[in-house]
Amino acid sequence: MIFEASEFVFKPPSVVSRARRILIKPCASYPAAYPVTTSQEILATIIEGIRQVSDADILLLEGTPGGGPIHPIYQALGYNFPRVLTLDVKDCIWVEVDNPLPKPLAVPTFWVPNVILSSDYLITVAPLKIIKGRGNLSIMNLLSLLPTSKYRDEAKGGWGALYSLGIDKVIADLYFTLPFDLGIIEGRQKFTSQDDPTQGEVEEYGKIFVGEPYEIDREASEALGLKTEYLDLIKSAKVELET
């Protein structure tokens, strides 16, 4: 669904009222304000909406490209919410999870923080970003849940080993391996960048996309005329799973 940003109020699905642990994945790998990262304002709106229906534990989880600590970035972005636990991917216990696709596109298993598996409801919240002409949306936001120590490329750092496999294939595999329940694309503004992920052009857009991550990434891509290759790969893999 697409909402006017100025009127957006988060109304969680009914299943949230039964959850005991809710994990929110913001886009917060850099100490740069929205629209480079997820804004404090939309996280506050989401948390307030959850609290209207649930007293569940709420967790924020993120990691950094260089494997450095995330908590200074949380502080810089104003992620100080009462009764919300902020976690760092690098400090978690990691478990190896099988890709459920019969024929994985690139990665048969992923190392992921175990707290994801013990959460009842998963939300990915990403800014509306176009990087090198490609959509960088709610599913792409899941990449920084993976520990860089497992996927670092000595030349490129970060998740370079995964990029070398074809990042769109990796993201499609990750979509099926970590089935997030809800995606939110914060499109109050649109951020367009070529090389530096923290520098680019900012345009007003005024929309918020809310729904199943694949569906909203597709909706946003179609609305903006974006090429988002991992969506085509996910579509094809869905057909294979269903047959």
C-alpha positions in Angstrom: 0.0 0.0 0.0 1.1 3.6 -0.7 0.4 6.3 1.9 0.9 10.0 1.8 3.9 10.6 4.1 2.2 13.6 5.7 -0.7 11.5 6.9 1.2 8.3 7.7 0.2 6.5 10.9 1.5 2.9 11.5 -1.3 0.5 12.0 0.3 -2.9 12.7 -1.3 -6.1 11.4 -3.4 -8.1 14.0 -0.7 -10.7 14.3 1.6 -8.1 16.0 -0.7 -8.1 19.0 0.2 -11.8 19.6 4.0 -11.4 19.1 6.4 -11.7 22.1 9.4 -10.3 20.3 9.4 -7.9 17.3 12.6 -7.2 15.4 13.0 -4.0 13.4 15.8 -3.7 10.8 16.5 -0.1 10.0 18.9 1.1 7.4 21.5 2.7 9.7 25.0 1.6 8.6 26.3 5.2 8.4 26.1 8.2 10.8 24.3 10.2 8.1 20.8 11.5 8.5 17.7 10.6 6.4 17.4 9.9 3.5 20.7 8.1 3.7 19.5 6.2 6.7 16.1 5.4 8.2 14.8 8.4 10.1 14.2 8.5 13.8 10.8 9.9 13.1 9.4 6.9 11.2 10.9 4.5 13.7 9.2 6.4 16.5 5.9 6.2 14.5 6.3 2.4 14.0 7.2 1.8 17.7 4.2 3.9 18.8 1.9 1.9 16.5 3.2 -1.4 17.9 2.8 -0.2 21.5 -0.9 0.6 20.8 -1.5 -3.2 20.5 1.4 -5.0 22.1 3.8 -5.0 25.0 6.2 -7.3 23.1 10.0 -6.9 23.3 11.1 -4.6 20.5 14.6 -4.9 19.1 16.6 -2.8 16.6 19.3 -4.8 14.8 21.9 -3.4 12.3 25.5 -3.9 11.3 28.2 -1.7 9.6 30.1 -2.4 6.4 33.5 -2.2 8.1 32.5 -4.3 11.0 32.8 -1.4 13.5 30.4 -0.8 16.4 26.9 0.2 15.5 25.9 1.9 18.8 27.7 5.2 18.1 25.7 5.4 14.9 22.4 4.6 16.7 23.3 7.5 19.0 24.2 9.9 16.2 20.8 9.1 14.5 18.8 9.7 17.6 17.7 6.1 18.0 17.0 6.4 21.7 13.6 4.8 22.2 12.2 3.8 25.6 11.8 0.0 26.1 13.6 -0.8 22.9 16.7 -2.9 22.8 19.4 -1.8 20.3 21.6 -4.7 19.0 24.8 -4.9 16.9 25.1 -7.7 14.3 28.7 -8.2 15.1 27.9 -8.9 18.8 25.3 -11.5 18.1 25.6 -15.3 18.1 25.4 -16.4 14.4 23.8 -19.5 13.1 24.1 -21.1 9.7 20.6 -21.2 8.0 19.8 -23.2 4.9 18.4 -21.4 1.8 15.0 -23.1 1.3 15.2 -22.8 -2.5 15.7 -26.2 -4.2 18.2 -24.5 -6.5 19.9 -21.6 -4.7 20.8 -18.7 -7.1 24.2 -18.0 -5.4 24.3 -18.9 -1.7 23.1 -22.3 -0.3 23.4 -21.2 3.4 23.7 -17.9 5.2 25.2 -17.0 8.6 22.7 -14.9 10.4 22.2 -13.5 14.0 20.2 -16.0 16.0 18.0 -13.3 17.4 16.3 -13.1 14.0 15.2 -16.7 14.3 13.9 -16.2 17.8 11.7 -13.2 16.9 8.0 -13.5 16.1 7.6 -10.6 13.7 10.2 -9.0 11.4 10.1 -5.5 9.9 12.5 -4.0 7.5 12.4 -0.2 7.2 14.5 1.4 4.4 14.8 4.9 2.8 13.8 5.2 -0.8 17.3 5.0 -2.4 18.6 4.7 -6.0 22.2 3.6 -6.1 23.9 3.6 -9.5 20.6 3.6 -11.2 19.2 0.6 -9.3 16.6 0.4 -6.6 18.0 -0.1 -3.1 14.9 -0.9 -1.2 13.4 -3.0 1.7 14.9 -6.3 0.7 18.3 -4.9 -0.1 18.2 -3.5 3.4 18.6 -7.1 4.7 22.2 -7.4 3.5 23.7 -5.7 6.6 22.1 -8.3 8.8 24.9 -10.6 7.6 28.2 -10.5 9.6 31.0 -8.9 7.5 33.6 -11.1 9.2 32.0 -14.1 7.3 31.6 -12.3 4.0 34.5 -9.8 3.8 36.5 -9.5 0.6 40.1 -8.4 1.4 40.1 -6.0 -1.5 36.6 -4.6 -1.1 35.9 -5.2 2.5 32.3 -5.2 3.8 30.2 -7.9 2.0 32.6 -8.0 -1.0 32.6 -11.8 -1.1 28.8 -11.7 -1.7 29.0 -9.0 -4.3 31.5 -11.1 -6.3 28.7 -13.8 -6.6 26.3 -11.3 -8.1 24.5 -9.2 -5.5 21.1 -9.5 -7.1 21.2 -13.3 -6.9 22.4 -13.0 -3.2 19.6 -10.7 -2.3 17.0 -12.9 -3.9 18.4 -15.9 -1.9 18.4 -13.8 1.2 14.7 -12.9 0.7 13.7 -16.6 0.8 16.1 -17.4 3.7 15.0 -14.5 5.9 11.3 -14.2 5.3 10.6 -10.8 6.8 6.9 -10.2 7.5 6.7 -6.5 6.7 8.6 -4.0 4.6 8.3 -0.2 4.9 10.0 2.1 2.4 10.3 5.7 3.7 9.8 7.8 0.6 9.2 11.2 2.1 12.3 12.0 0.0 14.1 10.1 -2.8 17.9 9.7 -2.5 20.0 9.2 -5.6 23.7 8.3 -5.5 26.3 7.1 -7.9 29.3 6.0 -5.9 29.5 7.4 -2.3 26.5 5.9 -0.4 26.4 8.9 1.9 26.4 11.6 -0.8 23.8 12.2 -3.5 20.8 14.1 -4.7 17.7 14.5 -2.6 14.3 15.1 -4.0 10.9 15.4 -2.3 8.6 12.5 -3.0 6.1 12.4 -0.1 5.1 8.7 -0.1 5.4 5.7 2.3 5.2 2.2 1.0 4.0 -0.5 3.4 3.4 -4.2 2.8 5.1 -7.6 2.1 8.8 -6.7 1.2 8.7 -8.1 -2.4 5.4 -6.5 -3.1 6.4 -3.0 -1.9 9.8 -3.1 -3.6 8.0 -4.0 -6.9 5.4 -1.3 -6.3 8.1 1.4 -5.6 10.2 0.2 -8.6 7.2 0.4 -10.9 6.2 3.8 -9.6 9.7 5.2 -10.2 10.6 3.3 -13.3 13.5 1.6 -11.5 15.5 -1.4 -12.6 15.6 -3.7 -9.6 17.0 -7.0 -10.8 16.6 -9.0 -7.6 12.8 -8.6 -8.0 12.8 -10.5 -11.3 14.9 -13.2 -9.8 12.6 -13.5 -6.8 9.6 -13.7 -9.1 11.1 -16.6 -11.1 12.1 -18.4 -7.9 8.6 -18.1 -6.5 7.3 -19.8 -9.6 9.7 -22.7 -9.1 8.8 -23.1 -5.5 5.1 -23.2 -6.3 5.5 -25.9 -9.0 
